[in-house]
Amino acid sequence: MSKMMQGTGSQNINQEHPEALSEREMEILKLVVTGATNQQIALALIISVNTVKAHLRNIFAKLGVESRTEATLYAIQHGLVQVAQSPAEATLPAGERELLNSLATQVASLPSSGFAHWPLFPLQRALMLVALLIVIIVAVWPRARATSSPIGGRLVDVPKTSSQGAQPEHASRWQTKAQMPTSRARFAQVQVDGAVYVIGGLTTQGWSVQVDVYDSALDRWERRASKPTAVSNVGAAVVKGLVYVPGGLDEKNTVRDILEVYDPRSDTWSVAAALPAPVCAYAIAAVEDGFYLFGGWDGQHYLDSVYHYQVDTATWRREAPLKAARGFAAAAMVGGRIYLVGGLDETTEYGLCESYDPALYAAGEDPWRTLSSMNQGRAGHGVAVSEGYLYVVGGGWDSYLAYNERYDVANDAWSTFESPLLGEWRTLGLSAVSDQSGTFLYAIGGWNGQYLSVVQAYSASYRVYVPQT
């Protein structure tokens, strides 16, 4: 995350306020000026939200202000922070860049006799200018790198030639592994017997039929038989040793109703019963007798549909719909229930967490339960299960990604954990692989300003063997 505000040091505190801000208070003030929330400040500085609130009370008292907006204005006026051009600002048209600089100049030139003595009209003018300045900054940073096609609004990313790609941050429980052979996103990813399969998706060359398999034990990639139909915005489910890949968006921008099936043992593809309707950008979860599809996009609208496919009878059945139609959510089965998290529609990036109980549906009852929400809305993220926890990695579509999230199923509680990529990391794949040493989450590919080939492994749990005496 690039810093848009650079402090000049606590020695610049105005003499009307002889009690200088501490180093920590200066750090927090700089983040307040960027528009960061208390939670984002806490994550950035590795402190609690309550500690942030306590520091803010001290900052307000020392500066003689009563709000974050007044603190922001005071900091700019008195040189505690300076507005420096960010990489995002550099991409603005000249006219917009001049407006931004003009606003900053006007704010800095306002009277500095102290908030308590200002006439009403100058104060209103100052606050309006600061608010507009922050709106412009937020509008262009840090999301200026990515654009999407109008097809469904969210279905095709357009890389920029100037993008430098993702540079993983140092994160103590993440390890960098052998990169995927082809950078891509919006693919299907599953694990079978410890091997992770990446199927189809989008690359810089367009739609892909490529199937690559990652051997986690050897940290090595191999090529497998290509998928018959090139599609993106898809998922996959493993049922009885076979990999099912339903629907998707093809290279003609058509949403498909196909169901193609891969057999890892024979490295062959076949075709199964078509979907009841075309769909892509759905959430998918395997169950004992088949798999479920939740929501998605049909070429015109985000969907509230829930479909259950039974592999033995090769039949589809529509079940109880979503409470909110959406696409790009993620789902996983834990203890007989399917947990559906996140997703988006035309206006909202959801933090929803809901459970769907097939047994309740079979009994004629409402199968849906609303649970505690994630800390932030996410879409295009991955979800994996390990030892009673849901791990949610990625997102950063309409919101800035600063961390990943973990859900304690038994206690209906969310917590956060570090992310090796910040800002945006979406339409990636995530799989949990267990071996004798423990469980690793493999986060692969995705989009972070351009298509990625990264493979990041997170140690979700580890096993310690104590020799018997």
N, C-alpha and C positions, 0 to 999 in steps of 0.2 A: 504494500500500500504506500503510494508516494505521499510525502508530506506536503500539504499545500500551505501550511503556516509555519513560519520559523520564528522562534522566540529570540529576543535580543538580550534576555537575562533579567534576573530580578533586580539588578541594580538600576533599571530604568523606571522603577515604581515612582509615581508622581509624589512630590514632596508633601502634597496635601494629605497623603496617607503614609505616615512615617513608618508604619509597620510593614516591612517588605514581605512579599509572598515567599514561601519556602520553595525549594527545588521541586518537590512533589506537587505543590499547588500550581506552580508554573506549568508543569507537564499537563495537569488536568485542564488548566485554563486554555492552553493551546488546542487541546482536543475539543473543548467546548466551542471554541471559535469555528472549528471545522463542521460543527453540527452533530457531533457524536452524541449518542444517548448515554445515560449512566451505565447501562449494561455493556455497551461497546467500549467505554472508557475502562470499565473494570476488567474486561477481557484483554485490552491492549496493555494495561499496566500490571496485570496479574494481581489484582486486589478485589475485595468484595464490593458489591454495589453499595452496601451500607457505609463502607469506608469512603467511597466516592461522594456520597451524600454529605458526610461529615466534612470532607475537604471543601465541598462547594459552599457549605454554610460559612466556613472560615473565609473563603475567597470573597464571598458577597460582603461579609462584615468588613474586611480589610479595604475593599474597594469602595464601600459605601453605596452598593447597588442592591437591587431586590430581585433580579431575574437573570436568566442566562442571556437574554437579548441585551440587557443593559451591560452585563459583564463583557459580552462580545464587543459592543460599541466602545466601552472604556478601554479594552485591551488594544483595539486598533488605533484609537485616538492617541493614546499615550505611549505608543511604540512598544508595548509589551509583546505584541506579535505583529508580523508584517505579512502582507499578502504577496506571495511570490507566485510566478506563473508556473502552473503544473503542466505535465505532458498533455493532459486533456485540454487545458486552455489553449495550448499551442495549436490544437487542431481546429479551433473555432474560426469561423469566417472573421475577416478583419473588423467588420462593423461590430460584431458581438464582442470581440476582444477589446475594442476601444470602449464599448459601453461598460464592460466589467472594470476596466482600469479607471474610467471616469467615476464610477460609483465609489470605488475604493478611495479615490482622491477626495471626493466630496465628503465621505464619512470622516476621513482623517482631518479635514479642515474645519469640522464643526466646532463650536465653542467648547472649551475645556475647563470651564469654571466649576465643574462638579455637578452631579445629577440633582442634588437637592436644591440648587439655585437656578435651574434652567427654567425659562418660560415654557408654557405648554406647547406652543406651536413648534419651536425648534426641536423639542424632544420627540414630538410625533414625527417630524420630518426625518430626524436621525434614525428612529426605529424603522421607519418605512424603507429607508435606503439600505440599512443593514439587512433587513428581511429580504429585500430584492437581491442583494448581493449573495446571500446564502442560497437563495432559490436558484440563481444562475450557476453557482458552484456545484450544488447537488445535481442539477440537471445535466451537467457535462462531465461529472467525475464521480466514480471511476468507470462508468458504463459506456463511455464513448467509443470503445473499441469494437463493440459487437453490433451487427445489424441483422435483421431477420427479413425473410421474404414475406410479402403479403399473403402468401398461400397459407390459410389457416392462421396467419399472424405469427406463428411460432415454429413452423415446421422445417425451415431450411435456414441454416446459418450461412452468412456470406463472409468468409475470411478477408481481412484487409492485408494487402501486400506489405504494409509497414509493421504488422504485428510481429513481435519478437517471441511470442509463445510463452508458455508457463515456465517459471523458474521455481521449483519446489523450495519451500522454506525449511529451515531446520526444525524438525519436530521429533522429540525424543523417542516416541514409540512407533514412528514411521520409518520404513526402510525403502530405499530406491532399488528396484529390481530391473531385470533386462527389459528394454523397451519393446513395445509391440511393433511388429514389422511395418505396419502401415498406420499412420496417424488417422484417427477417425472417431466419430461420435454417433449417437442415435442408433446403436446396434443392439443386438440381443446378447446377453451374457449369462451363462450358467456354469456350474461346476458338476462334473461327473467323475466319481472315484478319484477325487483329488486333482483332476485336471480341469482347467478353466477354459471354456469355449467362448470365442468372440465371433459373432455371426452377422454378416451384412453391415448395414449402416451407411454413413456418408463419409467421403474423403474429399480431399481437394480436387480429385478427378471426377467426383460425382458419386452416384449410387454404386454400392459394392455388393458382389456375391461372395466375397472372400470369407473363408472360415479358417481361423487360426486357433491353435490350442496351446495353452501355456502349462508347462510342467513345473509346478511349484517346487518340487523336490530338487529338480536339476536347474531351475531358473533358466528355462529354455523354451523357445517358441518353435512350433512346427505347423506346416500347412496341411489342411484336410480338404476333402471334396467340396467344391463350391456349392452354395445354395442355388437351386434352380432359378429363383426369382430374386432380382435385386430389389430390396426394400430398405427403408429407414423408419425410424420412430417405431421400433418393434421391441418386443420382449420375448422371453422363452421360458418354458417350464419343463422340468424333467419328471417323467412319470414312467415307472417300471423300466427304467434304463433307456428310454427314448426321449429325444429332445423335440418338443413341439414349438413351432414358431408361427403364430397366427397373424394374419393381416399385414398391415404396414402401408407405407406410402411409396409408390414406385417412381421410376425416373420420368414418367409422364405426368407426375403430380396427381396421380389417381390413387385414392384410398382403396385397398384391396380386401377381398373376403377370403383369400386363400388360407389354407392350413398345410404347411409343409413340415415333414417329420424327418429328423436325422437319427440314424442308428450309429453311435460311436464305435460299436464292435465291428461292423462291416464297412464303415465309412461310406454309407450310401444314404440317399434321400428318397422319400416317397411323398405322396399326396394323400391327405385325409379329408374328412367331410368339411365342406366350406362353412364359413361362419354364417350366422343368420343375417348379418349385414356387414358392410365394409367398416373397418375401424383401424385406427392407428393411435399412437401416443396414449395407450391404455396402461393400466397397472395389471400385473399378472402374478398369480400365486398358485403353486402346485398343491394339490391335496391327494389323498390316497387313491381315489378312483379317477382323477383327471386334473383339471385346473379351472381357475376362475379368471375372467377378464372384468375389470372395473373401469367404467367410464371410457374416456378417450375422445377422439375427433373423427367425424364421419365424412369430412370434406366440406361441411357447411356449419356444423355446430359442435360444441362440446357436449358430451353425453352423460346421462345419469344411469345408463344401462349396466346390468350385471348379468354376465353369461357364465354358465357352468357347462363344461365339456366333459363327458364321460368317455374314456378311451375304449372300454370294452364294447360298448354299444355304438360308438362313433356318433353320438347324438349331442345336440346342443339344447340347453334349456335356459330360458330367461327367468331370473329370480328377482328378489326385492331390490328396487333401484337405490342409487345413492341419494343421500339427503341433499347434496349439492353437486350438480353436473360439473365435471372438470376433466382435464387431461393431465398427463405428465406427473401423476401421482406414483407411489410405490407401495407394494404390498408384500407381506410375508406371513407364513403360517407359524403360529406358536400355540401348542397345547390345545389343538382342536379348533382354534379361532384364527381367522385371517385379520391381520392388522393393516389398515389402509392409512397412509400418512401423506400429507401435503397435496400438491397439485395446483393447477391454476385454470382460470377461465378468462374471459375477455377483460375482466377488471381486477381480479383478485388473485394473489399468490397466497395459498392457504397454509396455515400451520396446523390444520385439523389432524387429529388422530382418532380413528374409529375402529371398532372391531365388528366383524361379521361372523356370525355363528351358523354354519350350515345345519346343525342339529336343530336349532330353534326354527329355522325356515321350514325344515321338514315337518316340524310339529305344528306348523301353522301360526307361529308367533313371529314378532318383529325380531329379525336377526341382528339389527344394528344397535350398537351402544356407542355413545359419545364419551371419549376419554380425555384426559388432560392434553392440551395442545402443546406442540413444540414451542420453543422460545421464539422462533421466527418462521415466517412463511417460506416454503421451499417448493421448487418444482424442478423436474429433470434430475432429481437426486437418485441415489441408489440406496437400497435397504438390504441388510443381511441379519441373520439370527445367530446368536451364540450364547448358550447357557442361560436362557431366560431373558436375554436382552435383545432389543432391536437396535441395530446400529444404522444411523442415517448419515450418509456421506454425500457432500456436494449440494448443488443448488445454485444460489446466487443469480437468479434470473432477474427479478425486479428489485431484489434486496442484496446488499453487500454480504458476501460470505466471509465470516471471520472465524467460524468454528463449526464443528460437526456436533451431532447430538445422539444421545443414547437413552433408550427408554427401558425402564425397569418394569417389566410386565406385571410382576406380582404386586408392586406397590403403586402402579399408575403414576410414575414420577419420571421426569426428564432431567438429564444433566448434560453438560457439554464436554467435548474433548477436542483436542487440537486438530487442525487441518494443515496439510503440507502445501496446499494451494489456497490463496485468498482471492477475494473479489468475486469471481465467478468460476464455477467448475460444475458444469451441468451436462446432462445426457451422457454420463459416463456409465460404466458397468461396475457392479460390486458383488463379490462372492466371498463366502466364508469357507475356509479350508482348514480342517483339523488334522493334526498328525500327532506323533508321540510327544512333541515338544509343546503343543498347545494349539490355539486357534488363531489364524491370521485372516484379516480381511484384505482382499486384493481389489483395490480401486484402480480401474484401467481406463485409459483414453478419456474421451469427453471433449469439452469445448472450454477454452479459456482465452478467448480472443482469436484463436485458430484451433484447428483440429489437433488433438494431442496423441502422443504415443506413450505417455508416461505409464508406469506400473509402480504403484505405491502400496506397500504391505504394512498393515497396522497390526500390532500384537494385541489382540483382544484378550487373550488369556494365555497362561503358560503353565506347564506342569513341572513339578519338582519331584524327582524320585529319590526317596530316602532308602539307602541299602538296609536290609534287615540283618540283625546281628544274631 
